[in-house]
């Protein structure tokens, strides 16, 4: 059985912790492990292999965190642009044997009852072997309006998969409360719950899913097939879909494209202590609070006066304060910042790259100062800038610098200068960390002023 791990999404409701280039699934919030790492560890116990679907910008984050777990024997599918879950799953299934059973899971969910989780996985596997499309329905514990619901057929057997009557969109509070009342009445009669939260987890044979996708969403199937046929094989275990063909695939979720239309769907009721950690209110349930029930995440000492049931999230470049119960509105702040063309929704002051990290020390009109760390045996892309000049000073390590047709070494406390338009590259050819200070001077110092000419990590040529 293969675990298809979907790594898309930017987790806007957990801003400012979660950013586009460091989304919530890779943020280490749980005993210095990320939700992605917990997903891999959990599913490695029930699956033979992992197939990770990611965009190119987040791929290296997955690689780094898998190295920490010593789990490197994985397959990867890299998407240049997201087209929702149906195309992502279809492309992964096209790379597998049609009889292979796949467990499709998001990378950003928390499941604490692993004993029960393994039991429901086994029940789902039995159903998938019988040619059913299986989804996992979470038993509701309160009237949640942020989740979709699965309505199951009435049954006295809680231990098997239930037939699905229909899927429901996120309901109004009154409707969610009615769902909960009906479940309580059924529970009193020792019957299985009728309404379940849609977890976004699935299991089926790869070939069966593709058959149902072709039947109910033929446009997505055909466009995905064409995109897969024109894939690029970057390495033995890494497939990349080109931007042209990925963009041509209609965007849709697996629920809309297949699950809500197929007559082969079963749902397994799952009491697995699950959370999608989709908001700070959800995160507050899982993390310690102060004596006034405030959730405070900060690298500095934070004291509050006459504040209760609040959420305080402090990062180096942004501060969020909100009342518990209102954290779903955080995405409205992110939308506002995007309209202002702010970088705050996209990246932290410390940005992670395949070759290492950079930290913005100062950013002002006409100049920007960075601290750059390059991992051993790594190098940045061969690139040039239109609007800025750069000054590099080596703090520690030994740099190999290419500027136009010249290549030379820089040792500690030595420096160089790169004019706007010069083709240049910074490399670390040693087995020690390289640290430099970069001072950018020019009319524009945005991160998108990069033209990549050659890149070890196969990123887009122009950003």
Secondary structure as UniProt FT lines:
FT   STRAND          2..6
FT   HELIX           12..14
FT   TURN            15..17
FT   TURN            20..21
FT   HELIX           24..26
FT   STRAND          28..30
FT   TURN            31..32
FT   STRAND          33..34
FT   HELIX           35..44
FT   TURN            45..46
FT   STRAND          49..55
FT   HELIX           56..69
FT   STRAND          75..79
FT   HELIX           84..94
FT   TURN            98..99
FT   STRAND          101..106
FT   STRAND          110..111
FT   HELIX           114..129
FT   TURN            130..131
FT   STRAND          133..139
FT   STRAND          149..152
FT   TURN            158..159
FT   STRAND          162..168
FT   HELIX           173..188
FT   TURN            189..190
FT   STRAND          195..205
FT   HELIX           206..216
FT   HELIX           218..229
FT   STRAND          232..235
FT   TURN            236..237
FT   STRAND          238..241
FT   HELIX           243..247
FT   HELIX           255..259
FT   TURN            260..261
FT   STRAND          265..270
FT   STRAND          274..275
FT   HELIX           280..286
FT   TURN            291..292
FT   STRAND          295..297
FT   STRAND          310..314
FT   STRAND          319..323
FT   TURN            324..325
FT   HELIX           327..329
FT   HELIX           330..339
FT   TURN            340..341
FT   TURN            344..346
FT   STRAND          350..353
FT   TURN            354..355
FT   STRAND          356..364
FT   TURN            365..366
FT   STRAND          367..374
FT   TURN            376..377
FT   STRAND          378..379
FT   STRAND          382..384
FT   STRAND          388..396
FT   STRAND          399..403
FT   TURN            404..405
FT   STRAND          406..410
FT   TURN            412..413
FT   STRAND          415..418
FT   TURN            420..421
FT   STRAND          424..428
FT   STRAND          434..442
FT   TURN            447..448
FT   STRAND          451..454
FT   TURN            456..457
//
